[in-house]
């Protein structure tokens, strides 16, 4: 029996170099954040940009339609990446290019020695190749798989680049615009892991996901996912009964013990056996079986502790099945790590969170913080300030064939998130960056 419980290379990298990055986590001065946001909102430059986003709404929705209808299944984002790269260049991000893993990356340089801020939305959807992604309209809503998560974010990023370039607004810091691969499922955040591995000079990250604009994701829920395979001699259900153990019975015992594992409610920690398979026929003592296990937590220590108990539960189940039958053939198991998302958090009193909450407040709403598993997990695990903001507009049915997006006044959420970004990088002649230059 064996278990591959080693952390993936990227987890080792995150743990090894995380200390090299200093998070801008000192308590933000509320008066400074509010003064900066007030100055920005009152400036001619930012008012021009906000008006541009509103007047560009219909064109942005056209972008949303077009991108949605370009399939982007897990690990097959290449065609959509090429389309988004074309759009980045068309709206003035001339240096945009594909990186080593297929992310679309382009840097809009600032005017001074300001921070480097990543602004991102992910290319991939959860839907397999061949899914009907034609956009349909119904009662004012746009319906199509992936239209909200995260195609809306891609369309908004394009609108921001367009507005900055058309109105020649100079930021102090650099904005690294990214359309990344691998956010969903077993994509395992590979796009963001590669980006932060290749660019050691990033000071912060703002990602866009579905949302009207009044919520700020500050907690990155980590996860480990395992494919557990059980192997045994197998045999005839009647002729070999009592002589050989069953791989499926061993898996069943293991699942029962997993169900008894206790995990904390704070930090929230969860687990599930998501899928099971095995055997060859109803009259066979199974020689093989397989299950997929998902373990999540808002804190890495709790994640690792839960993982330890779950692996012990699997081993206990296998031992019990082997002990049940006094035979030479034994069940063995192998646990293969197939998903590794590091946990992390950006403190609520950090300047990047306070800037987002103040932007929401100045728009007349009350901001809320939340947790989730997103691209922000990677920078958070490296102690780089990171948040996820809403791309604007109501949406629902994410990860289903009935996913929908309501474009009504969606530009309002886009304005809020864009104002946050502008406050972090600063606008020449209006404000200094709230985000500090800390990366080496």
N, C-alpha and C positions, 0 to 999 in steps of 0.2 A: 504494500500500500504506500502511496506517495501523494504528496500534495504540493503543487507549485504555488507557494504562498509568498514568494519573493515579490517585492514591489516592481512595477515596470520601470524601464530605464528613465522614463520621463519623471516618475515619482521620485526616483533616486536623485535625479537632477534637481527637481524642485526642492527637495529636502536639503541637498548639498549646497545650492547656491542661493537659497531663499534669504539667508542672512546678508547677502551681498547687496540687497536692495533695501533702502530705508523708506518705509511708508510715511506719507505725509499725514500722520495720524495724530499729531498734536492737536489739542482742542482748538477748533476754529474760533476766531473772534467773531461773534455774531454781527457786531457793528461793521466790521470790515467786509464781511460777505454781503450784508444787506446794502451797504454803501456802494459796493461794486455793482451789484445787480440793479440797484436803482439808477446809477449812472449809465449803465448799459441800456436799460429800457428807455431812458430819456434821451439818448443820443440819436442824432440823425442817421448815423451809420446803421445802427441796429434796427431802428424803426423802418429803414429802407429794406433791410433784409427780411424783417417780419412781414412787411407788405408783399415782398416778392414771393414768400412762401404761400401766402394766401392767394395771390393772383395766379400762382403756378399750380394751384390745386388740381385743375382738370388735367393738365399735362402730366402731373405726378401720378394721377390715377391711370392715365394711358400707359405710363411706364409700368405700373403695377400689373395691369392686364397682360402686357406683353411679356414681362418677366415670368409671371405665373405660368404662362403657357409654354415656357421652356422647361422641360422636365429636369429635375435635379435629384435623382434617387440617391440613397446612401452610397458613397464611394464612386458615384458617377455624376459629379457636378461639373464636368469639363465643359459641356456645351453651354450651360448657363453661365459659367465663369467667363467664357469667351464673349458672350453677349454683354455681360455686365462690364467687362473690360472695355469693350467698344463704347458703351455708354459713358463710362468714366472719362474716356478720352474726348468724346464728343462734347462734354460739358466743361472741358478745359483742364482736366488732370492729365497732362500730356506724358508725365513720367510713369504712369500706371503700367504695371506688368504683372505677370504670373510669377509666384515664387516657387520654391522647390516642391511644395506639396499641392499646388494649385490654387492657393489664395490669390485674390486680386488685391494688389497693394499699390498705393500711390501716395506720395507725400506732398502736401501743400505747405511750402516753406513759410515760416513767419518772418517778421521784420527784425527781430532781435534775438537775444539770448534767452528765449523763453523755454518752457517745457515742451516735451514731445508727447502728444496725446493721441492714443489710438481711438478712432471712431469706427465701429464695426457693425455689421449685420451678416448673418450667415446665409450661405448659398443653398445648403442642402435642406431637403424636406424628408419626411419619414416614408414617403410613398414609393412603392416599387416601380420599376420601369414598366411602361405600358398603361399606367393609370391615366384616366381621362382627366386632363387638367384644363380643359376648355372652360373659360370664364363664362358664367351665366348670370343673368339678372333676375331678381325676384323680390318684389316689394321694397325696392330701393336698396337692396343688398346685392353684393357681388359674391357669387358662390363658386368655389373651386378648391380642390385640395391644395393646401400650402399657401393660399392667398394672404393669410395673416401671418403665419409662422413659417418663414420670416421674410416673405417676399415684400411685404409692406415696408419692413426696415430697409431693404435694399433700395426701394424706390425713394424713400425719404433721404437716404444718404446721397443719392444722385441729385436730389433737389437742393440739398445743402451746398454741394460742390458748385452747382450751377449758379445759385444765388451769390455765393462769395465771389466767383469769377466774373459774372456779368456786372456786378456792382463794384468790383475792384476794392473790396474791403480787405484790409491787411490785418492779420492777426499777429500778435507778438510771438507766440509759440508756434511750433509746427503741428499740423494735424496729419496723422497717418491714417488715411481712409482705407478700410479693409473690408472686402467681401470674402468671407472665409468658408472653408470646407469643414466637414466633420463635426458639426455641433450635435447632431441628433444621434440617439441610440448608440450603436457600436462604432460610430464615427469617433467616439472616445476623445473628443476635443482635439483631434490631431492637428487641425488648422491653427488653433491658438497655441498649442504646445510648440509647434514649429516656429510660429511668429516670434514668440517670446524667447525661444532658444537662439534664433538668428539675430534678433535685435535686442541688445543688452542696454540700450539707451532710452528705453520707454519709461516715462514718468507716471503715466496713468492711462486708464481705459474707460471709455463710455460705450457700451453696447446697446443696440436697439432690439427690442422684442415687442410682440403685440401688447397693446395697452393704450389707454386714453391719455396718459401723461401724468397721472397723479400718484403713481407708485414708484418707489426706488428700491431696486433689489440690492441689498447690502450683505447678504449672507449666502455663501456658496455651499450648497449641500454636496458633500463628497459621496462617491459610490465606488464599490468594488463589485464586479460581476464575474461569476465563475460558471464555466461549463464543467460539470462533474460527470465523469464516465465511470461506469461500473462494468467489470468484466468477470466472467466465470466460465466453467466448462460447458454449461448448458446440457440439455438432455430431454428425453421423452417424458411427458407429464405423468405417465403411468409407469413405464418401465424403469425410469431413473429416479422415481420418487423415493426420498429417504436416502439417496446416495449422493446427490449433488445439491449445493445451495443455489438459490435463484438470485440473479442480478437485480431483478425487479423487486423481489422481496427485500433485498438488502437496501435498495433505494427507498422503499416504503418505510422501513425501520428508521432510516436516516432522516427522512422527512418528518416522521413523528417526533424524533428528538429535536430537530430544528424548531418545530413548533413550540417546544417547551423552553427555548432560549429566552432569557429575560434581558431586555434592553432599556436604557433610560428614556424618560420622556423629555428630559432637558440635560444635554442637548438632544433634540429629537433624533432618534435612531430607529431605523426600520429594517425589515428583511422580508423576503418572500421567495418561495420556489415558484418561478414564473411558468416554466414549461417542463414537461416530462415526456419521455419516449422510450421505446425499447421492445425487445422480444421479437419473435418471428411469426408466431401463430398462437391460437388459443390453447393448443395442446402441447405446448413446449415449455419446459423449465428454462426461463430466459438466460441466455449466455451474455447478454449485454443490456444495458439501460443507460439513460442519460437524462440529466436535469440541468436547468439553468437557475442560478441563485443570484438574487439582487440584494445587496446590503448597502444601506445609506445612512449617513449621519451628518449633522451640521458641525461636527468636530472630529478631526482625524483620530485622536486617541480612542474615542467611543466607537468609531468605525472599526478600528483595528481590534478592539476588545470583542466586539460582536463577531467579527470574522473569526477570531480565535475559538470562540464557543461554538460557532457553526461548524467549523472544521472538525472540532472534537465530537460534535453530534454525529457527523457523517461517519467518522471512524468508529464510533460506538455502534451505530447501526450495522455496519459491515461486520464488525466483530461478533455481534449477536447472531447475525444470519449464519456466519461460518460456524459458530458454536452449536447452532441448532442441528446441523447435519454432520455426523461423524464420517466425513469423507476425505479423500486425498485432495480433491479439487477445492479450491478456495476462491472467494470473491476478492478482487482487488479494486481499488478506485484511484482515479487521477483527477485532481482539481486544477483546471487550466484557467488562469486569469484572462478574461476576454474584455474586461472594461475597467478602466481606472480613471476616475475623476477626483482630483484632489479637493479636499474641503478648504474653506478659507472664509474670511470676512473682512469687510471694510468698516472700521468703527463709525458709529453714527455721529460722533462729534468731529470726524475728519472733514477737511475743507471740501472735499469732492461731494460728500453726502450733504453737507450744509448748503452748498451751492445749489444742488438739485432741489432740496426742500424749499429754499428761498425763492427759486424760480417758480415753483408751483404756487407758493403763497402769493407772490406778486401777480400771478395769473388769476387769483381769486379762489384758489382751491386749497384744501388741506392735504399735505403730502403724507404718505404712509410708507414705511419700510417693509420689506418682505424678504423671504428666503426662496431659493430655488437652485436648480442645477443648470448652469449656463456656461457660455464662453468665459464669463468673468471668474469662474473657479480658478482658471490657470493663473492670471495675474494676482488674484487674492492669495493663492498658495505661495506666491513668491514675495508677498508683502508689498505688492505694487497696488496703489489705490485703484479700485475698479468698482463700477456700478453698472446696472442695467436699467435703462429708461424706456418708457413707452414711446412707440413711433406715431401714436395718434390714431383716433378712430376706434369705434367699437368693433369687436370681433368675437367669434365663438366657434365651437366645434373643432378646435385645434386637434390635429392628428386624426381627423376623421374625414370620410369622403364628403361630409356635409359642412365642411369648414366654410365660414362666411366672413365678410368684411362689410361694414357700413361706412361709406365714405363721407357721410354727413359731417361737416365741420371738422374733418380729420386733421386739417392744417393746424388746429389749435394745439393739439398735443405735440405736433412737430415743432411748433414755435417754442413751447416750454423746454423741450429737450435741447433744441439748438441754442437757446439762451444760456442754458447750463454749460454747454460746450464752450461758447464764446467767453463766458466768465472765467473758465478754467485756463484758457490759452491767452486771454487778453485781446483787446482790440486796439490797434495803434491809434494814439491820440485820444483814447477814451478811457481805457482801464489797463492796469497791469494784471498779469495772470494771477489767479488765486492759487492755481496748482504750482508748486515749487519745482525747480529743476533739481532733482536728487539723484537720478540714475547716473552711473559712471560710464 
